[in-house]
């Protein structure tokens, strides 16, 4: 079966690694925000999924 090209969310929900381009892309898609907005949010609240989710109001 081919890979699903529409990413629902990255595999790990524990933390967001903004230093990996594919994770940055996938998380930005998941949260429906720009990559820059995601980077800013992670820099402000840290990389933990729940903290980023809460900060983005998702």
Backbone torsions as a table, in degrees:
resi	resn	phi	psi	omega
1	UNK	NA	133.1	-178.9
2	UNK	-69.3	155.9	177.0
3	UNK	-62.4	144.9	176.0
4	UNK	-76.9	115.1	-177.8
5	UNK	-81.7	-13.5	175.0
6	UNK	-94.9	103.4	-173.4
7	UNK	-79.9	123.2	176.3
8	UNK	-77.9	-46.3	174.2
9	UNK	-171.6	155.0	177.7
10	UNK	-62.9	163.9	-174.6
11	UNK	-62.5	-42.8	-177.9
12	UNK	-93.0	127.4	175.9
13	UNK	-100.8	5.7	-176.8
14	UNK	-78.2	-45.8	-179.3
15	UNK	-149.7	159.6	-175.0
16	UNK	-111.9	120.2	-179.9
17	UNK	-97.9	99.0	-178.3
18	UNK	-76.4	-3.6	-179.9
19	UNK	-90.1	-6.0	175.2
20	UNK	-103.3	115.1	-176.4
21	UNK	-53.4	-40.2	-179.3
22	UNK	-68.6	-34.9	177.5
23	UNK	-70.9	-41.4	177.7
24	UNK	-58.8	-46.3	178.8
25	UNK	-61.2	-49.7	-175.8
26	UNK	-65.0	-42.6	178.8
27	UNK	-68.0	-37.6	177.6
28	UNK	-61.7	-41.1	176.3
29	UNK	-64.3	-46.2	-178.6
30	UNK	-57.4	-45.1	-177.8
31	UNK	-87.0	-4.4	-177.9
32	UNK	57.2	47.5	176.8
33	UNK	-132.5	166.3	176.8
34	UNK	-73.0	161.4	177.2
35	UNK	-62.3	-39.1	179.3
36	UNK	-63.5	-43.0	178.6
37	UNK	-62.5	-40.8	178.5
38	UNK	-63.7	-44.7	178.1
39	UNK	-58.9	-46.3	179.8
40	UNK	-60.0	-42.0	-178.8
41	UNK	-66.3	-45.0	179.1
42	UNK	-63.4	-39.1	178.8
43	UNK	-65.2	-31.6	-178.1
44	UNK	-80.3	-41.5	-173.1
45	UNK	-114.8	-6.4	-178.4
46	UNK	98.2	174.8	-171.6
47	UNK	-88.0	-0.7	-176.4
48	UNK	-70.7	130.7	-175.8
49	UNK	-50.5	-51.5	-175.9
50	UNK	-62.4	-37.7	179.2
51	UNK	-66.7	-42.7	179.1
52	UNK	-66.4	-44.5	179.0
53	UNK	-57.7	-46.7	-179.9
54	UNK	-63.3	-44.8	-178.8
55	UNK	-62.9	-37.2	-179.6
56	UNK	-82.6	-4.4	178.8
57	UNK	70.3	32.9	-177.7
58	UNK	-103.5	NA	NA
